[in-house]
């Protein structure tokens, strides 16, 4: 059955797009090569445990009722007017983004691509990827020419999991096409889903928007983290500093420190290009120094939090070895079940190496493993906090009554500055 849209990749990028499209009345097919993902969605369940507060199993069932069709059959890709590549990209061992899933998605689409189709890319990629990597794959596999036989454009995903104030429709959609006709085709599609579209000069500019936005977040969080360590060392309350500073009506935007930085919007240094983009010898030859420093600072925070834990225990006459430590919130973002890059895992592994006896609580994560071992989940939060030698708040989920926890816990370290002043030790 023909469809208006094919979403290729049913993960953190593809599912919100598919939900927005079905809500707008577009006949949508979702393609993913993973049979488990498709089977779970077809059954009306989220493919990963815990999920995301902005997308629930009930949402999936509503999508299915509206005609959404998850599939592993790439033949469906040849029956749509618009196809959007939402395949994941994650850092490989060399620090470069692994482009394999994006390349596989492009090849699957190319084999089925028909003339006049609009092909859009939302995956996190480097500037130049759409033109220099994906375009040749699409053209070679289809025998069609981008910009003449089919439209090609890039649009960075701006999905913010768990954000109830900004849904898909209210976030301006940036896009850049290979040609002006490609840009307008992309704008016509996204105009059906979003209140505002913003046209970039081309796909490279649109790709660079994503890098600027991701790096901006990490650089500013790194500044806040560095200030947090500095302020603690000189006996200054960083949280009060941020509270006062954010009253400035110009020239300042508040970022808050934390135990580390996670999520899908990883910082990107274009110097570390994957092989698929350096075949023309276009490596910059120098790093983005600010990004490099931000990664260094943010990467130190899990170790710093572990040190603070050991110091607090020691100050209260206890050793980290054998100490009962309860971790609260192990996801990268509040009120979601997404653990992508969450610092909780490194903090937990470091505490385990010190000999601590760990348990955790997270309303969105029913099971959790660290160093290939299951971590016991606390069923009764207040009892667990009362029994633990140290309770560490790593993520401030909305369901946590921090004032009550501060009363129950023997010792509480708040890495998010969410507890009332004086109620806990804060980062």
Beta strands, then each sheet from edge to edge (+ up, - down):
strand 1: 3-8
strand 2: 28-31
strand 3: 69-71
strand 4: 80-85
strand 5: 118-121
strand 6: 151-154
strand 7: 173-177
strand 8: 197-199
strand 9: 324-328
strand 10: 357-361
strand 11: 369-370
strand 12: 373-374
strand 13: 376-377
strand 14: 390-393
strand 15: 412-414
strand 16: 425-426
sheet 1: 3+ 2+ 1+ 4+ 5+ 6+ 7- 8-
sheet 2: 13+ 10+ 9+ 14+ 15+ 16+
sheet 3: 11+ 12-
end
